[in-house]
Amino acid sequence: MALLFGSVVINYLDRANLSIAAPLLAKDLAIDSVRMGLVFSAFGWSYVFCQVPGGWLVDRVHPRKLYAILIALWSVATALLGFSGSLAMLFALRLAIGAFEAPSFPINNRVVTTWFPESERATAIGFYTSGQFVGLAFLTPALMSLQVHFGWRGVFISVGLLGMVWAAAWYAVYRGPLSYKGANKAEIETIRRGGGLVDLGERTAASAGRGISAADLGRVLSHSKLWGLYIGQFALTSTLWFFLTWFPTYLVQYRGMSFRQAGLLASLPFLAAFCGVVCSGLVSDFLVRRGFSLGVARKTPIVTGLLLSTSIVGANYVRTPHWIVAFMALAFFGNGLASIAWSLVSAVAPKRLIGLTGGVFNFIGNMSSVTVPVVIGALVRGGDFAPALAYISAMALIGALSYILVVGRIERLPDGPDETSPTC
């Protein structure tokens, strides 16, 4: 969990550092809101379209090697952003970062499915997912201060160097359960008996020569249960991508806050989201241990969180910075509460296609990384941010309805058409 937590912190610093640098960067390079929206979306284009091949790769390359290589590559691209002098270079490097980060959450999901029994998995997912909020909550003020002293270029170079160090640390430390000397037979058997797939490393090696088949892809695209998860994730990440892209610009340019004030206040919604993630995992696993069905235990915090996220529209009706950030914090707390959807992918995906299912889940879910920056850039062109917040609120409501009406009972789907599905 600690290794995954650190990796997610690095991952999201590399996604969100552009939002911190955007106000000064846009001024220095003469980029208007529409073109800035396109730069924000560049990450999403490559990120989402590399999800399916990325998921295929996760099923075939051991996480120890694959994650280390990917972290190193996206960190180099992040550092190079500090030397950008044109819109084209910014766009190209953000495309590269998106492509290299594409397999990251399918890797996280595979590692958790390998190492944790079902009764502990939501807590594990909640813990590492919290890294995306904790890192930004505590480091956003530091990066804002760094920008004040060294400019926006220093933000990218610093985060890129940090990622390169972490890539080496991951490769040096991570092992699978069957290869890790600290895991004894009793622990491995406990994980296996609780639904953990401790032999995924061997399955990776066995399937290394296989390509993506139309039948496998069709299988993960043909189930309404999975489509409920895909739509819900798209709605969930729409709120997330607002905070990762336009949020600092909203505070500075549309609400008139200083960089220092925005840096402090912008950290509060991320802290709230962290609290939501931690509560979500702990409550969900507690319900599982108390005998509630997996569907009730997992979907209750997700649906509740998505409904809370609709409160972001309340910021349209207040003026003071503290009330604005209060509505933002409540909405992002809800986003954190709903962010254990990967636990349902672990519970529902066919065992042989966990990586591919995760890739499709992340592909559709993170289409919001393309749509949200561009849609908001267009909606605020006239200087009014209210329609943009209404859009984010509506997406959260759609996500809640998808989990309520479409997902249905939680059960693992069969690997092939002739197999039966065990009920969870």
N, C-alpha and C positions, 0 to 999 in steps of 0.2 A: 504493500500500500504506500509506503514511503517513497519508493522509487517511482511509482505511477503518479503520486502527488507532485513530486518535483518535475516530472516530465510535463504534466499538464500546466504547471506554473510557467515553465519555459514556453510551451506551446501557445498559451494565451497572451503572454507578453509580446510574442512575435506577431500575433494577430492584431492586438490592440494598440501597439505603439504608434501606428499611423494616426489613430484618432487623437492621441496626445500631441503629436507634432503637427497635425493638420492646420490649425489656425495660422501658425507662423509659416509653415511650409507653403500653404496656399498663397499667402501674401508675397513671399519671396519669389515664387515661381509664377505668379499671376494666374492662379487657377480659380475659376468661378465655382459656384455650388454644384452646377450640373456636371462639370468635368471632375470636380472632387468626388462626386458620387460615383462616377465611373472608375476612378482610382480606387475608392473604397471597395467597389465590386470586383475588381480584378482578382483578388484573392479567391473570391467565391467561384468565379468561372472555372478556374483550374481545379480548385478543391472539390467541387461537386462532380465534375466530369472525370476525375481520377478516382472516385470512390469505388466504382465497380472493379476496375483493374487493381486498385489498391487492396480491396477485400480479397480478390483472387490471390494477390501476392502474400497477404497475411496467412492464408491457408497453406502456403508452400514454403515460406522462409521463416526460420526460427526468430522469435521476437528479440532475442539478444542481439543478433546481427542486424536485423532489419531496422529496429528502432534507433540503434546507434548511428547507422549510416544516414537515416532520414533526418535525425536531429542535427547532425553535423552539416548536412547540405542546406537545410532551411536556415540554419544560423549564419552560414556564410552569406546567403542571399540577403538576410536581414542586415548584416553589417554593411553590405554593399549599398543598401538604401541610403546610408549616410553620405555616399558620394554622388547621389543623383543630382542631375542638373536639368532634367527635362521631364515632361509629362510621359513621354514614351518610355524612358528608363524606369520611372516609378511603376508604370503599368506592367512592364516586363518582369521586374523583380518581384512584384506582388503576385504575378502569375506563377512564378517559380516557387515562391513560398507556399502558395496554395497547393501546388502539385505535390511538393515534398511532405506537407502535413496531412495529405488526404488519408493515408492508412493509419494515422495515429490513434483514433478512437476505436477502430476495429482491433488494433493491437491491444489497447487497454482492455477491451471487452474479452478478448481471447485470453489474456493473462489472468483476469479475474475469474473467468470460467474454469481455467486450469487450476487455480490456487485456492478457491473458496467454495465451500458447500453452499447450497441454496439458502440456508438459514442465516448465513453471514454475508451474502453477496451484495445485498442492497446497501449495507453499511460500508462495505469496501468500495462500492461504486460511488456512494455519497461522499466518502472521504476523498477519493482521488478527484472526483468532479469538483469538490470544493476548492481545489487548487486553482481553478480558473478564476475564482472570485477572490480568494485570499491573496494571491499574487498581485492582482490588480488593485485590491483594496489597500494593501500596505505599500506597494511599490509605485502606484500612480502619483502620490505626492512627491516621492523621491525622483521619479522621472520628470515631473513638472519642474522641480527644483533644478534638476540636471539641465533641462532645456533652458531655464532662465540664465544659467551660468555658461553653458557650452553650446547653446543653440540646438535646433532640432536634429542636426546631424549627429550630435553626441548621443542622443537617445538611441538611435539605430545601432551605432557602433558598439555601445555598451551592452545592449541586450544580445547582439550577435555574438560577442565574445563570451558572455555568460553561457549561451547555449552550446558553444563548442566545448567548453569544459564539462558540461553536463553529459554530452554525448559520450565522452571518454568514461565518465563515472558509471553510466548505465551499462556499457559493455563490460566493464571490470567487475560489476557486482551481480547483475541479474542472471539467474538460472531457473529452469523449470523444476517442478517438484521432484521428478525422478533423478535429476542431476544435482540438486542442491544438497550439500552434505549435512546441513542443519535439519533436514526433514527426515524423521525416522519412519519406519514402516507403519506404525500405529497412526501417525499423523496423516500419512498418505491414504491409508485405508479410511480414516474419518472423512477426509475430503471426498474420496470416491463414493463412499456410502451415502454422503449427503448431497450427491448430484454433481460434484466437481469432476471435470474431465481431465484427470491427471496425466493421461497418456496422449494429450494433443500434440506434444512434441514428436512422438512417433508417427502420428497421423500426418503431421506436416511433411515429414520425410517421405512417407509412402505416397503422398499425392503430388510430390514436387514436379513430376513430369506431365501432369494433366493440365489442360487448358480449360477456359471457361466454356461450358457446353450450353447450347440453347435450352436444353432440358432443365439444367440446373438454374439458369437465369429465369426461365419460365416458372419454375417452382416457387421462387422467392418473390415473383411478381403476380402470382395467380391467386393468392389467398387474401380474402377480405380482412382477416384478422391482422395480417401484416400491413395492409393498406391503412387500417386504423392507426397503427403505430407510426407509419410514415407521415400521414397527414398531421397527427398530433405533434410529431417532432418538428415538422415545418413550422407549425404555429408557435411552438415553444422557442425555437431558435430565432424567430422573428423578433421577439423581445430582446433576446440576447444580442443580436446583431445591431439593434439600435444602440445599445450601451457600448458595444465594441467599436462603433464607427462614429455616429453623429452626436453622442451624449456630451462630450466635452465642448464641441462646437456649439451645441444648443445652449449650454450654460454661459459660454463666453460671448458669442455673437448675438444670440437671440434673447438672452436674459441679462446681459450686461455685467457679468461677474468678471473679476480680475483673474489672471492665470493662477495666482496663489490661492485665492478664495475658491476657484473652481477645482483646483487640485485637492484641497481638503474636503470640500463637500462632495466631489465626485467619488471619493473613496467610501462614503457612507452606504450608498446602494449596494456596492460590492460586498461590504461587510454583512449587510442584511441578507444578500443572496447566499453568502457562506453559511449563515445561521439556518437558512431555509434548507440548504443541502444536507447539513448535518442532521437536522431534525427529521428530514425525510427518510434518510437511510436508517436511523435508529428506530423511528416509529414503525416503519414498514417491516423491518426484521422482528421487532417486538410483536407485531400482530401475527406474523408467521409462527413465531414460537408459542403464541397463545392459542393457536389452533384455527385462526381465520384462514380462509382460502387465499391462495396466492394472488388471485385476481383482486380481492378486496384489499389485501395488504399492500399491493403495489399501486393499484389505481386510485385509491383514496387520496394519498398525498399529491399524486399527479393532477387529478381533476381539481382538487382544492387549490393547488398552486396556480393552475391556469386561470381559474376564476378570479383569484386575487390579482393576477397580472393585468386584468382588465382595468384595474384602478389607476393605471398610468394616465388615463384620459383626465383624471382629476387635476393634474398639473395645469391644464388649460384654464382653470377657473380660480387660480390663486396667483398672487403677485410676489409675496416675500420669498427670498431664497430658501428659508427653512421649510416653508410649506411645500414649495416646489420639490425639494429634495425628499421631503417626507413621503409624498406620493410616489416618487421614483423608487424610494427604498422599499415601500410596501409592494410595489409591482415587482421589483427584482427579488424580494424575499419570496414571493409566489413563484417566480421563475426558478429559483433555487429549489424550492419545495417540490417542483414538478420535474426536476432534472435527473431522476433515477430511471428514466425510460429505458436506458440500456439494460437494466435488470430484466425487463420484459423480453428484450431481444435474446438475452441469455436463456430465458425460460421457454421461449416459443420457437426459436430458430431450429431447423433440422441440424442434428449434431454434425453431420459431414459438411454443412454449409454455413457454419457460424460466421466465418470471415466474410463470405459473399453476402449473407443476409445483413450483416453489419455494414458492409459497403453500400448496399442499396438503401438501407435505413439512413445512413449518413448522407448519401447522395441526394435523396429526396428531401430529407430534413434540412440540409444546408443549402438547398436552392434559395433559401431566405438570405444567404450571404451575398447572393447576386441581386435579388429583387429588392430587399430592404434599403440598401444604400442608394440604389437608382431611384426607387419610388419616392423615398424621402427627399432626395436631391431635387426631384421634379416638383414635389408638393410644396417645398419651402422656397421655391424660386421667387415668389412674390413677397417674401419676407415674413410670412405667417407660419408658425410651426404647429398650430392647433390641428390641422388636418392630418399631419404626420402622426401625432400621438393618438388620434382617433383610429387611424389605420392599425397601429400596433395593438390597441385595445381590442379591435374587432378580430384580429388574428388569434389572440389568446382565447377568445370565446369560441371560435371555430375549433380550436384544439381541444378544449374541454368537451365539446359536443362529440368530437370524433372518438374520444376514449369512452364516453358514455354510450354512444349508439352503434359504433362500428366494431370495436375491438372484441367484445364478447368474452367468453370463458378463456382463461389462460391454460393452454396445453401445448406440449411440444409437438410440432409438426413432423411428419415422417420424413426420412431421408429420401424415400422413393415412393412411387404411387401405390405399391402393393403392401406398404407397411401400415400398421395402425398407430394412432397417436396416443401416447400415454397421457393421462390427465394429471395436471399438477394441482 
